[in-house]
């Protein structure tokens, strides 16, 4: 989905669409590019987490589903905050939707910590 969003952004650029490329909406272009990049990066993070946990036996502590849910929530909230921030631009500033970004950052950090603790626990049990 996030890769497809990147193709859409590239198409807007290729066809020189004003509401995306005009100087007065530079903040929109930045916000939407950040939405695409963060969404794609977080999707790759999910693949990495899945591959890492597949290597060893999963202990199945409560950290795993909570960490996974937090990472999934951040994967939705972070790009959504950037995207919403770019829909309406006020004098070069993003709209209020960008307030989701720091919340998503905290959620992502908490999820990564829980998942890292789970991976460490799996590594200890495998050794």
N, CA, C and O atoms as a Tinker XYZ file with bonds, in Angstrom:
   508  protein
     1  N      0.821000   -1.184000    0.000000    73     2
     2  CA     0.000000    0.000000    0.000000    64     1     3
     3  C      0.873000    1.260000    0.000000    63     2     4     5
     4  O      0.612000    2.209000   -0.740000    81     3
     5  N      1.914000    1.254000    0.841000    73     3     6
     6  CA     2.770000    2.435000    0.915000    64     5     7
     7  C      3.633000    2.584000   -0.340000    63     6     8     9
     8  O      3.950000    3.702000   -0.746000    81     7
     9  N      4.007000    1.472000   -0.946000    73     7    10
    10  CA     4.745000    1.539000   -2.210000    64     9    11
    11  C      3.843000    2.108000   -3.310000    63    10    12    13
    12  O      4.287000    2.901000   -4.140000    81    11
    13  N      2.581000    1.694000   -3.305000    73    11    14
    14  CA     1.625000    2.225000   -4.284000    64    13    15
    15  C      1.426000    3.723000   -4.077000    63    14    16    17
    16  O      1.281000    4.470000   -5.045000    81    15
    17  N      1.420000    4.162000   -2.828000    73    15    18
    18  CA     1.308000    5.590000   -2.538000    64    17    19
    19  C      2.509000    6.337000   -3.118000    63    18    20    21
    20  O      2.371000    7.457000   -3.612000    81    19
    21  N      3.679000    5.718000   -3.056000    73    19    22
    22  CA     4.867000    6.317000   -3.659000    64    21    23
    23  C      4.733000    6.466000   -5.161000    63    22    24    25
    24  O      5.171000    7.463000   -5.734000    81    23
    25  N      4.130000    5.479000   -5.798000    73    23    26
    26  CA     3.901000    5.557000   -7.252000    64    25    27
    27  C      2.941000    6.701000   -7.565000    63    26    28    29
    28  O      3.130000    7.423000   -8.544000    81    27
    29  N      1.925000    6.864000   -6.745000    73    27    30
    30  CA     0.978000    7.968000   -6.936000    64    29    31
    31  C      1.698000    9.306000   -6.791000    63    30    32    33
    32  O      1.487000   10.217000   -7.591000    81    31
    33  N      2.542000    9.421000   -5.778000    73    31    34
    34  CA     3.295000   10.669000   -5.586000    64    33    35
    35  C      4.216000   10.937000   -6.767000    63    34    36    37
    36  O      4.330000   12.074000   -7.226000    81    35
    37  N      4.874000    9.891000   -7.258000    73    35    38
    38  CA     5.731000   10.055000   -8.439000    64    37    39
    39  C      4.918000   10.484000   -9.651000    63    38    40    41
    40  O      5.381000   11.284000  -10.463000    81    39
    41  N      3.714000    9.955000   -9.771000    73    39    42
    42  CA     2.849000   10.338000  -10.896000    64    41    43
    43  C      2.427000   11.799000  -10.787000    63    42    44    45
    44  O      2.392000   12.514000  -11.789000    81    43
    45  N      2.108000   12.242000   -9.575000    73    43    46
    46  CA     1.770000   13.656000   -9.383000    64    45    47
    47  C      2.944000   14.540000   -9.789000    63    46    48    49
    48  O      2.762000   15.607000  -10.375000    81    47
    49  N      4.128000   14.085000   -9.474000    73    47    50
    50  CA     5.325000   14.837000   -9.844000    64    49    51
    51  C      5.552000   14.803000  -11.352000    63    50    52    53
    52  O      5.874000   15.823000  -11.962000    81    51
    53  N      5.386000   13.638000  -11.942000    73    51    54
    54  CA     5.619000   13.486000  -13.389000    64    53    55
    55  C      4.667000   14.346000  -14.215000    63    54    56    57
    56  O      5.060000   14.919000  -15.232000    81    55
    57  N      3.419000   14.431000  -13.773000    73    55    58
    58  CA     2.430000   15.204000  -14.520000    64    57    59
    59  C      2.339000   16.658000  -14.056000    63    58    60    61
    60  O      1.442000   17.398000  -14.459000    81    59
    61  N      3.287000   17.052000  -13.200000    73    59    62
    62  CA     3.398000   18.440000  -12.729000    64    61    63
    63  C      2.078000   18.966000  -12.177000    63    62    64    65
    64  O      1.625000   20.052000  -12.538000    81    63
    65  N      1.472000   18.178000  -11.297000    73    63    66
    66  CA     0.192000   18.551000  -10.697000    64    65    67
    67  C      0.430000   19.672000   -9.680000    63    66    68    69
    68  O      1.221000   19.519000   -8.749000    81    67
    69  N     -0.253000   20.786000   -9.867000    73    67    70
    70  CA    -0.021000   21.989000   -9.079000    64    69    71
    71  C     -0.253000   21.839000   -7.589000    63    70    72    73
    72  O      0.536000   22.344000   -6.789000    81    71
    73  N     -1.331000   21.149000   -7.194000    73    71    74
    74  CA    -1.629000   21.069000   -5.767000    64    73    75
    75  C     -0.596000   20.230000   -5.016000    63    74    76    77
    76  O     -0.618000   20.176000   -3.787000    81    75
    77  N      0.312000   19.573000   -5.748000    73    75    78
    78  CA     1.394000   18.812000   -5.129000    64    77    79
    79  C      2.748000   19.498000   -5.312000    63    78    80    81
    80  O      3.614000   19.374000   -4.446000    81    79
    81  N      2.949000   20.211000   -6.404000    73    79    82
    82  CA     4.265000   20.765000   -6.716000    64    81    83
    83  C      4.405000   22.271000   -6.524000    63    82    84    85
    84  O      5.529000   22.769000   -6.460000    81    83
    85  N      3.309000   23.007000   -6.431000    73    83    86
    86  CA     3.420000   24.458000   -6.291000    64    85    87
    87  C      4.237000   24.828000   -5.058000    63    86    88    89
    88  O      4.258000   24.101000   -4.065000    81    87
    89  N      4.904000   25.968000   -5.142000    73    87    90
    90  CA     5.784000   26.409000   -4.056000    64    89    91
    91  C      5.007000   26.629000   -2.766000    63    90    92    93
    92  O      5.519000   26.338000   -1.684000    81    91
    93  N      3.787000   27.134000   -2.857000    73    91    94
    94  CA     3.016000   27.431000   -1.641000    64    93    95
    95  C      2.517000   26.178000   -0.938000    63    94    96    97
    96  O      1.981000   26.277000    0.165000    81    95
    97  N      2.676000   24.994000   -1.543000    73    95    98
    98  CA     2.269000   23.742000   -0.885000    64    97    99
    99  C      3.469000   22.810000   -0.694000    63    98   100   101
   100  O      3.336000   21.586000   -0.726000    81    99
   101  N      4.628000   23.409000   -0.499000    73    99   102
   102  CA     5.833000   22.615000   -0.273000    64   101   103
   103  C      5.688000   21.724000    0.961000    63   102   104   105
   104  O      6.200000   20.605000    0.990000    81   103
   105  N      4.986000   22.228000    1.979000    73   103   106
   106  CA     4.765000   21.433000    3.192000    64   105   107
   107  C      3.960000   20.171000    2.869000    63   106   108   109
   108  O      4.203000   19.117000    3.455000    81   107
   109  N      3.013000   20.270000    1.950000    73   107   110
   110  CA     2.226000   19.094000    1.555000    64   109   111
   111  C      3.131000   18.036000    0.926000    63   110   112   113
   112  O      3.043000   16.852000    1.253000    81   111
   113  N      3.985000   18.471000    0.036000    73   111   114
   114  CA     4.894000   17.538000   -0.630000    64   113   115
   115  C      5.795000   16.855000    0.394000    63   114   116   117
   116  O      6.026000   15.648000    0.311000    81   115
   117  N      6.298000   17.614000    1.348000    73   115   118
   118  CA     7.152000   17.049000    2.387000    64   117   119
   119  C      6.372000   16.064000    3.257000    63   118   120   121
   120  O      6.844000   14.958000    3.520000    81   119
   121  N      5.188000   16.459000    3.701000    73   119   122
   122  CA     4.385000   15.587000    4.573000    64   121   123
   123  C      4.020000   14.280000    3.870000    63   122   124   125
   124  O      4.102000   13.206000    4.465000    81   123
   125  N      3.623000   14.374000    2.619000    73   123   126
   126  CA     3.218000   13.166000    1.902000    64   125   127
   127  C      4.412000   12.282000    1.571000    63   126   128   129
   128  O      4.293000   11.057000    1.547000    81   127
   129  N      5.556000   12.895000    1.318000    73   127   130
   130  CA     6.765000   12.098000    1.105000    64   129   131
   131  C      7.157000   11.386000    2.391000    63   130   132   133
   132  O      7.561000   10.224000    2.362000    81   131
   133  N      7.040000   12.080000    3.518000    73   131   134
   134  CA     7.330000   11.455000    4.813000    64   133   135
   135  C      6.334000   10.333000    5.125000    63   134   136   137
   136  O      6.711000    9.308000    5.694000    81   135
   137  N      5.078000   10.525000    4.757000    73   135   138
   138  CA     4.072000    9.471000    4.976000    64   137   139
   139  C      4.457000    8.215000    4.194000    63   138   140   141
   140  O      4.411000    7.104000    4.723000    81   139
   141  N      4.830000    8.404000    2.947000    73   139   142
   142  CA     5.230000    7.276000    2.105000    64   141   143
   143  C      6.473000    6.591000    2.668000    63   142   144   145
   144  O      6.497000    5.368000    2.809000    81   143
   145  N      7.485000    7.357000    2.983000    73   143   146
   146  CA     8.755000    6.785000    3.441000    64   145   147
   147  C      8.603000    6.064000    4.790000    63   146   148   149
   148  O      9.116000    4.959000    4.966000    81   147
   149  N      7.908000    6.684000    5.722000    73   147   150
   150  CA     7.737000    6.046000    7.029000    64   149   151
   151  C      6.856000    4.802000    6.937000    63   150   152   153
   152  O      7.125000    3.798000    7.595000    81   151
   153  N      5.814000    4.869000    6.127000    73   151   154
   154  CA     4.959000    3.691000    5.961000    64   153   155
   155  C      5.713000    2.521000    5.360000    63   154   156   157
   156  O      5.587000    1.387000    5.823000    81   155
   157  N      6.496000    2.795000    4.332000    73   155   158
   158  CA     7.272000    1.736000    3.687000    64   157   159
   159  C      8.341000    1.193000    4.641000    63   158   160   161
   160  O      8.564000   -0.016000    4.707000    81   159
   161  N      8.990000    2.085000    5.369000    73   159   162
   162  CA    10.000000    1.646000    6.336000    64   161   163
   163  C      9.413000    0.788000    7.442000    63   162   164   165
   164  O     10.012000   -0.210000    7.840000    81   163
   165  N      8.252000    1.168000    7.936000    73   163   166
   166  CA     7.613000    0.375000    8.993000    64   165   167
   167  C      7.105000   -0.963000    8.467000    63   166   168   169
   168  O      7.097000   -1.957000    9.194000    81   167
   169  N      6.684000   -0.990000    7.216000    73   167   170
   170  CA     6.291000   -2.275000    6.618000    64   169   171
   171  C      7.491000   -3.217000    6.565000    63   170   172   173
   172  O      7.369000   -4.408000    6.850000    81   171
   173  N      8.650000   -2.673000    6.197000    73   171   174
   174  CA     9.868000   -3.488000    6.178000    64   173   175
   175  C     10.272000   -3.919000    7.588000    63   174   176   177
   176  O     10.787000   -5.020000    7.780000    81   175
   177  N     10.037000   -3.050000    8.569000    73   175   178
   178  CA    10.302000   -3.421000    9.962000    64   177   179
   179  C      9.471000   -4.632000   10.365000    63   178   180   181
   180  O      9.972000   -5.537000   11.033000    81   179
   181  N      8.210000   -4.651000    9.964000    73   179   182
   182  CA     7.341000   -5.803000   10.267000    64   181   183
   183  C      7.889000   -7.083000    9.646000    63   182   184   185
   184  O      7.876000   -8.138000   10.282000    81   183
   185  N      8.367000   -6.996000    8.417000    73   183   186
   186  CA     8.955000   -8.178000    7.783000    64   185   187
   187  C     10.192000   -8.642000    8.552000    63   186   188   189
   188  O     10.398000   -9.842000    8.739000    81   187
   189  N     11.004000   -7.702000    8.989000    73   187   190
   190  CA    12.196000   -8.055000    9.759000    64   189   191
   191  C     11.858000   -8.685000   11.099000    63   190   192   193
   192  O     12.503000   -9.647000   11.515000    81   191
   193  N     10.866000   -8.158000   11.766000    73   191   194
   194  CA    10.444000   -8.726000   13.050000    64   193   195
   195  C      9.931000  -10.143000   12.844000    63   194   196   197
   196  O     10.278000  -11.054000   13.596000    81   195
   197  N      9.109000  -10.322000   11.830000    73   195   198
   198  CA     8.575000  -11.659000   11.544000    64   197   199
   199  C      9.668000  -12.652000   11.219000    63   198   200   201
   200  O      9.634000  -13.791000   11.685000    81   199
   201  N     10.640000  -12.232000   10.425000    73   199   202
   202  CA    11.747000  -13.126000   10.065000    64   201   203
   203  C     12.612000  -13.444000   11.275000    63   202   204   205
   204  O     13.087000  -14.570000   11.419000    81   203
   205  N     12.819000  -12.465000   12.141000    73   203   206
   206  CA    13.632000  -12.680000   13.333000    64   205   207
   207  C     12.962000  -13.660000   14.289000    63   206   208   209
   208  O     13.618000  -14.555000   14.821000    81   207
   209  N     11.675000  -13.496000   14.507000    73   207   210
   210  CA    10.972000  -14.381000   15.428000    64   209   211
   211  C     10.792000  -15.776000   14.851000    63   210   212   213
   212  O     10.605000  -16.735000   15.600000    81   211
   213  N     10.845000  -15.901000   13.537000    73   211   214
   214  CA    10.710000  -17.199000   12.885000    64   213   215
   215  C     11.951000  -18.065000   13.100000    63   214   216   217
   216  O     11.869000  -19.291000   13.018000    81   215
   217  N     13.095000  -17.445000   13.373000    73   215   218
   218  CA    14.363000  -18.176000   13.511000    64   217   219
   219  C     14.343000  -19.108000   14.714000    63   218   220   221
   220  O     14.813000  -20.242000   14.629000    81   219
   221  N     13.809000  -18.641000   15.818000    73   219   222
   222  CA    13.827000  -19.457000   17.034000    64   221   223
   223  C     12.427000  -19.726000   17.537000    63   222   224   225
   224  O     11.453000  -19.171000   17.028000    81   223
   225  N     12.333000  -20.578000   18.537000    73   223   226
   226  CA    11.013000  -20.845000   19.113000    64   225   227
   227  C     10.494000  -19.612000   19.848000    63   226   228   229
   228  O     11.202000  -19.018000   20.661000    81   227
   229  N      9.271000  -19.242000   19.557000    73   227   230
   230  CA     8.679000  -18.079000   20.200000    64   229   231
   231  C      8.157000  -18.493000   21.560000    63   230   232   233
   232  O      7.374000  -19.435000   21.684000    81   231
   233  N      8.600000  -17.782000   22.564000    73   231   234
   234  CA     8.236000  -18.096000   23.944000    64   233   235
   235  C      6.753000  -17.834000   24.205000    63   234   236   237
   236  O      6.112000  -18.548000   24.978000    81   235
   237  N      6.221000  -16.811000   23.555000    73   235   238
   238  CA     4.798000  -16.525000   23.695000    64   237   239
   239  C      4.439000  -15.765000   24.950000    63   238   240   241
   240  O      3.355000  -15.959000   25.500000    81   239
   241  N      5.329000  -14.901000   25.417000    73   239   242
   242  CA     5.002000  -14.077000   26.573000    64   241   243
   243  C      4.025000  -12.990000   26.156000    63   242   244   245
   244  O      3.836000  -12.761000   24.961000    81   243
   245  N      3.404000  -12.318000   27.112000    73   243   246
   246  CA     2.469000  -11.237000   26.762000    64   245   247
   247  C      3.136000  -10.079000   26.020000    63   246   248   249
   248  O      2.450000   -9.264000   25.402000    81   247
   249  N      4.469000  -10.000000   26.077000    73   247   250
   250  CA     5.157000   -8.915000   25.373000    64   249   251
   251  C      4.956000   -9.008000   23.869000    63   250   252   253
   252  O      4.846000   -7.984000   23.195000    81   251
   253  N      4.907000  -10.216000   23.339000    73   251   254
   254  CA     4.839000  -10.388000   21.889000    64   253   255
   255  C      3.564000   -9.811000   21.277000    63   254   256   257
   256  O      3.664000   -8.996000   20.359000    81   255
   257  N      2.367000  -10.194000   21.741000    73   255   258
   258  CA     1.166000   -9.608000   21.119000    64   257   259
   259  C      1.013000   -8.110000   21.391000    63   258   260   261
   260  O      0.521000   -7.371000   20.539000    81   259
   261  N      1.431000   -7.666000   22.570000    73   259   262
   262  CA     1.319000   -6.229000   22.870000    64   261   263
   263  C      2.307000   -5.443000   22.016000    63   262   264   265
   264  O      1.947000   -4.415000   21.442000    81   263
   265  N      3.536000   -5.911000   21.928000    73   263   266
   266  CA     4.530000   -5.239000   21.096000    64   265   267
   267  C      4.126000   -5.227000   19.638000    63   266   268   269
   268  O      4.306000   -4.226000   18.943000    81   267
   269  N      3.578000   -6.341000   19.173000    73   267   270
   270  CA     3.118000   -6.418000   17.788000    64   269   271
   271  C      1.960000   -5.459000   17.537000    63   270   272   273
   272  O      1.920000   -4.789000   16.505000    81   271
   273  N      1.030000   -5.391000   18.463000    73   271   274
   274  CA    -0.109000   -4.478000   18.316000    64   273   275
   275  C      0.355000   -3.025000   18.318000    63   274   276   277
   276  O     -0.163000   -2.208000   17.557000    81   275
   277  N      1.325000   -2.700000   19.166000    73   275   278
   278  CA     1.843000   -1.332000   19.198000    64   277   279
   279  C      2.564000   -0.990000   17.897000    63   278   280   281
   280  O      2.402000    0.110000   17.369000    81   279
   281  N      3.354000   -1.922000   17.380000    73   279   282
   282  CA     4.051000   -1.678000   16.111000    64   281   283
   283  C      3.056000   -1.516000   14.967000    63   282   284   285
   284  O      3.249000   -0.681000   14.084000    81   283
   285  N      2.004000   -2.308000   14.984000    73   283   286
   286  CA     0.975000   -2.194000   13.950000    64   285   287
   287  C      0.243000   -0.863000   14.058000    63   286   288   289
   288  O     -0.029000   -0.217000   13.046000    81   287
   289  N     -0.076000   -0.456000   15.276000    73   287   290
   290  CA    -0.744000    0.839000   15.469000    64   289   291
   291  C      0.140000    1.979000   14.972000    63   290   292   293
   292  O     -0.350000    2.916000   14.342000    81   291
   293  N      1.430000    1.902000   15.250000    73   291   294
   294  CA     2.353000    2.942000   14.786000    64   293   295
   295  C      2.458000    2.942000   13.270000    63   294   296   297
   296  O      2.622000    3.997000   12.657000    81   295
   297  N      2.364000    1.766000   12.661000    73   295   298
   298  CA     2.438000    1.669000   11.202000    64   297   299
   299  C      1.245000    2.360000   10.548000    63   298   300   301
   300  O      1.342000    2.826000    9.413000    81   299
   301  N      0.139000    2.426000   11.249000    73   299   302
   302  CA    -1.031000    3.143000   10.738000    64   301   303
   303  C     -0.954000    4.625000   11.109000    63   302   304   305
   304  O     -1.163000    5.493000   10.262000    81   303
   305  N     -0.651000    4.912000   12.388000    73   303   306
   306  CA    -0.721000    6.284000   12.886000    64   305   307
   307  C      0.365000    7.201000   12.329000    63   306   308   309
   308  O      0.090000    8.361000   12.021000    81   307
   309  N      1.580000    6.706000   12.198000    73   307   310
   310  CA     2.681000    7.570000   11.763000    64   309   311
   311  C      2.476000    8.078000   10.330000    63   310   312   313
   312  O      2.499000    9.290000   10.113000    81   311
   313  N      2.275000    7.192000    9.348000    73   311   314
   314  CA     2.015000    7.721000    8.001000    64   313   315
   315  C      0.715000    8.512000    7.915000    63   314   316   317
   316  O      0.627000    9.488000    7.170000    81   315
   317  N     -0.299000    8.091000    8.680000    73   315   318
   318  CA    -1.568000    8.811000    8.670000    64   317   319
   319  C     -1.385000   10.239000    9.176000    63   318   320   321
   320  O     -1.956000   11.174000    8.614000    81   319
   321  N     -0.594000   10.411000   10.231000    73   319   322
   322  CA    -0.337000   11.756000   10.749000    64   321   323
   323  C      0.343000   12.635000    9.722000    63   322   324   325
   324  O     -0.035000   13.793000    9.541000    81   323
   325  N      1.357000   12.085000    9.039000    73   323   326
   326  CA     2.023000   12.861000    7.993000    64   325   327
   327  C      1.062000   13.166000    6.845000    63   326   328   329
   328  O      1.037000   14.285000    6.333000    81   327
   329  N      0.271000   12.169000    6.441000    73   327   330
   330  CA    -0.656000   12.377000    5.328000    64   329   331
   331  C     -1.704000   13.440000    5.676000    63   330   332   333
   332  O     -1.957000   14.351000    4.888000    81   331
   333  N     -2.309000   13.316000    6.856000    73   331   334
   334  CA    -3.316000   14.296000    7.264000    64   333   335
   335  C     -2.707000   15.680000    7.419000    63   334   336   337
   336  O     -3.347000   16.688000    7.122000    81   335
   337  N     -1.456000   15.721000    7.891000    73   335   338
   338  CA    -0.776000   17.000000    8.022000    64   337   339
   339  C     -0.585000   17.710000    6.696000    63   338   340   341
   340  O     -0.478000   18.936000    6.653000    81   339
   341  N     -0.543000   16.945000    5.613000    73   339   342
   342  CA    -0.329000   17.544000    4.305000    64   341   343
   343  C     -1.585000   17.831000    3.511000    63   342   344   345
   344  O     -1.513000   18.462000    2.457000    81   343
   345  N     -2.728000   17.385000    3.989000    73   343   346
   346  CA    -3.961000   17.614000    3.217000    64   345   347
   347  C     -4.266000   19.100000    3.111000    63   346   348   349
   348  O     -4.505000   19.613000    2.018000    81   347
   349  N     -4.259000   19.786000    4.238000    73   347   350
   350  CA    -4.505000   21.227000    4.250000    64   349   351
   351  C     -3.257000   21.888000    4.816000    63   350   352   353
   352  O     -2.833000   21.581000    5.930000    81   351
   353  N     -2.676000   22.791000    4.049000    73   351   354
   354  CA    -1.457000   23.481000    4.475000    64   353   355
   355  C     -1.821000   24.923000    4.782000    63   354   356   357
   356  O     -2.468000   25.596000    3.980000    81   355
   357  N     -1.397000   25.395000    5.962000    73   355   358
   358  CA    -1.709000   26.754000    6.413000    64   357   359
   359  C     -0.436000   27.594000    6.397000    63   358   360   361
   360  O      0.353000   27.542000    7.341000    81   359
   361  N     -0.236000   28.348000    5.355000    73   359   362
   362  CA     0.930000   29.223000    5.295000    64   361   363
   363  C      2.251000   28.491000    5.453000    63   362   364   365
   364  O      3.162000   28.997000    6.108000    81   363
   365  N      2.368000   27.327000    4.873000    73   363   366
   366  CA     3.599000   26.560000    4.962000    64   365   367
   367  C      3.661000   25.608000    6.134000    63   366   368   369
   368  O      4.607000   24.829000    6.249000    81   367
   369  N      2.670000   25.656000    7.005000    73   367   370
   370  CA     2.630000   24.754000    8.155000    64   369   371
   371  C      1.637000   23.631000    7.907000    63   370   372   373
   372  O      0.591000   23.854000    7.297000    81   371
   373  N      1.953000   22.414000    8.376000    73   371   374
   374  CA     1.002000   21.312000    8.205000    64   373   375
   375  C     -0.216000   21.494000    9.090000    63   374   376   377
   376  O     -0.200000   22.263000   10.051000    81   375
   377  N     -1.272000   20.772000    8.746000    73   375   378
   378  CA    -2.491000   20.876000    9.539000    64   377   379
   379  C     -2.367000   20.057000   10.822000    63   378   380   381
   380  O     -1.356000   19.394000   11.057000    81   379
   381  N     -3.397000   20.114000   11.633000    73   379   382
   382  CA    -3.400000   19.532000   12.975000    64   381   383
   383  C     -3.222000   18.010000   12.960000    63   382   384   385
   384  O     -2.874000   17.430000   13.988000    81   383
   385  N     -3.450000   17.356000   11.829000    73   383   386
   386  CA    -3.280000   15.905000   11.740000    64   385   387
   387  C     -1.874000   15.452000   12.045000    63   386   388   389
   388  O     -1.658000   14.299000   12.419000    81   387
   389  N     -0.906000   16.353000   11.887000    73   387   390
   390  CA     0.491000   16.006000   12.153000    64   389   391
   391  C      0.715000   15.728000   13.643000    63   390   392   393
   392  O      1.757000   15.185000   14.012000    81   391
   393  N     -0.229000   16.086000   14.493000    73   391   394
   394  CA    -0.101000   15.792000   15.928000    64   393   395
   395  C     -0.108000   14.292000   16.217000    63   394   396   397
   396  O      0.295000   13.870000   17.301000    81   395
   397  N     -0.558000   13.491000   15.264000    73   395   398
   398  CA    -0.487000   12.038000   15.436000    64   397   399
   399  C      0.946000   11.522000   15.394000    63   398   400   401
   400  O      1.232000   10.445000   15.917000    81   399
   401  N      1.839000   12.272000   14.782000    73   399   402
   402  CA     3.214000   11.806000   14.573000    64   401   403
   403  C      3.954000   11.571000   15.889000    63   402   404   405
   404  O      4.518000   10.489000   16.053000    81   403
   405  N      3.990000   12.514000   16.842000    73   403   406
   406  CA     4.704000   12.218000   18.082000    64   405   407
   407  C      4.038000   11.113000   18.898000    63   406   408   409
   408  O      4.719000   10.347000   19.579000    81   407
   409  N      2.725000   11.032000   18.831000    73   407   410
   410  CA     2.023000    9.947000   19.528000    64   409   411
   411  C      2.442000    8.612000   18.921000    63   410   412   413
   412  O      2.751000    7.663000   19.641000    81   411
   413  N      2.451000    8.547000   17.599000    73   411   414
   414  CA     2.864000    7.325000   16.909000    64   413   415
   415  C      4.320000    6.991000   17.205000    63   414   416   417
   416  O      4.674000    5.819000   17.327000    81   415
   417  N      5.157000    7.999000   17.319000    73   415   418
   418  CA     6.556000    7.761000   17.653000    64   417   419
   419  C      6.707000    7.108000   19.011000    63   418   420   421
   420  O      7.509000    6.189000   19.172000    81   419
   421  N      5.949000    7.570000   19.986000    73   419   422
   422  CA     5.986000    6.966000   21.314000    64   421   423
   423  C      5.459000    5.536000   21.270000    63   422   424   425
   424  O      6.043000    4.639000   21.878000    81   423
   425  N      4.359000    5.320000   20.556000    73   423   426
   426  CA     3.781000    3.982000   20.423000    64   425   427
   427  C      4.781000    3.038000   19.745000    63   426   428   429
   428  O      4.945000    1.892000   20.164000    81   427
   429  N      5.439000    3.524000   18.704000    73   427   430
   430  CA     6.436000    2.718000   18.002000    64   429   431
   431  C      7.609000    2.368000   18.913000    63   430   432   433
   432  O      8.063000    1.225000   18.934000    81   431
   433  N      8.092000    3.343000   19.656000    73   431   434
   434  CA     9.205000    3.091000   20.572000    64   433   435
   435  C      8.835000    2.027000   21.603000    63   434   436   437
   436  O      9.620000    1.116000   21.865000    81   435
   437  N      7.649000    2.139000   22.185000    73   435   438
   438  CA     7.204000    1.151000   23.176000    64   437   439
   439  C      7.092000   -0.233000   22.540000    63   438   440   441
   440  O      7.496000   -1.227000   23.144000    81   439
   441  N      6.552000   -0.305000   21.340000    73   439   442
   442  CA     6.419000   -1.585000   20.656000    64   441   443
   443  C      7.756000   -2.217000   20.348000    63   442   444   445
   444  O      7.934000   -3.423000   20.521000    81   443
   445  N      8.706000   -1.404000   19.889000    73   443   446
   446  CA    10.037000   -1.929000   19.563000    64   445   447
   447  C     10.737000   -2.427000   20.817000    63   446   448   449
   448  O     11.404000   -3.461000   20.779000    81   447
   449  N     10.598000   -1.712000   21.922000    73   447   450
   450  CA    11.218000   -2.163000   23.174000    64   449   451
   451  C     10.642000   -3.512000   23.582000    63   450   452   453
   452  O     11.397000   -4.421000   23.929000    81   451
   453  N      9.337000   -3.660000   23.549000    73   451   454
   454  CA     8.714000   -4.937000   23.924000    64   453   455
   455  C      9.138000   -6.062000   22.993000    63   454   456   457
   456  O      9.421000   -7.171000   23.448000    81   455
   457  N      9.185000   -5.792000   21.703000    73   455   458
   458  CA     9.596000   -6.823000   20.746000    64   457   459
   459  C     11.075000   -7.173000   20.900000    63   458   460   461
   460  O     11.456000   -8.334000   20.752000    81   459
   461  N     11.894000   -6.189000   21.191000    73   459   462
   462  CA    13.313000   -6.461000   21.414000    64   461   463
   463  C     13.500000   -7.325000   22.655000    63   462   464   465
   464  O     14.328000   -8.236000   22.660000    81   463
   465  N     12.742000   -7.048000   23.696000    73   463   466
   466  CA    12.814000   -7.883000   24.906000    64   465   467
   467  C     12.386000   -9.313000   24.604000    63   466   468   469
   468  O     12.953000  -10.255000   25.157000    81   467
   469  N     11.408000   -9.486000   23.749000    73   467   470
   470  CA    10.950000  -10.821000   23.364000    64   469   471
   471  C     12.032000  -11.548000   22.573000    63   470   472   473
   472  O     12.285000  -12.730000   22.803000    81   471
   473  N     12.668000  -10.842000   21.644000    73   471   474
   474  CA    13.742000  -11.456000   20.858000    64   473   475
   475  C     14.893000  -11.855000   21.766000    63   474   476   477
   476  O     15.472000  -12.927000   21.590000    81   475
   477  N     15.232000  -11.021000   22.724000    73   475   478
   478  CA    16.294000  -11.357000   23.670000    64   477   479
   479  C     15.926000  -12.587000   24.503000    63   478   480   481
   480  O     16.772000  -13.442000   24.766000    81   479
   481  N     14.663000  -12.669000   24.912000    73   479   482
   482  CA    14.216000  -13.828000   25.683000    64   481   483
   483  C     14.271000  -15.096000   24.837000    63   482   484   485
   484  O     14.650000  -16.156000   25.335000    81   483
   485  N     13.901000  -14.997000   23.579000    73   483   486
   486  CA    13.968000  -16.154000   22.680000    64   485   487
   487  C     15.422000  -16.575000   22.509000    63   486   488   489
   488  O     15.735000  -17.766000   22.506000    81   487
   489  N     16.314000  -15.587000   22.365000    73   487   490
   490  CA    17.737000  -15.903000   22.204000    64   489   491
   491  C     18.318000  -16.575000   23.431000    63   490   492   493
   492  O     19.142000  -17.479000   23.292000    81   491
   493  N     17.923000  -16.173000   24.615000    73   491   494
   494  CA    18.404000  -16.802000   25.847000    64   493   495
   495  C     17.924000  -18.240000   25.968000    63   494   496   497
   496  O     18.669000  -19.118000   26.402000    81   495
   497  N     16.668000  -18.477000   25.579000    73   495   498
   498  CA    16.108000  -19.814000   25.678000    64   497   499
   499  C     16.708000  -20.754000   24.641000    63   498   500   501
   500  O     16.795000  -21.960000   24.871000    81   499
   501  N     17.119000  -20.213000   23.508000    73   499   502
   502  CA    17.690000  -21.047000   22.447000    64   501   503
   503  C     19.120000  -21.435000   22.766000    63   502   504   505
   504  O     19.609000  -22.457000   22.284000    81   503
   505  N     19.798000  -20.628000   23.576000    73   503   506
   506  CA    21.210000  -20.901000   23.890000    64   505   507
   507  C     21.409000  -21.954000   24.937000    63   506   508
   508  O     22.546000  -22.270000   25.286000    81   507
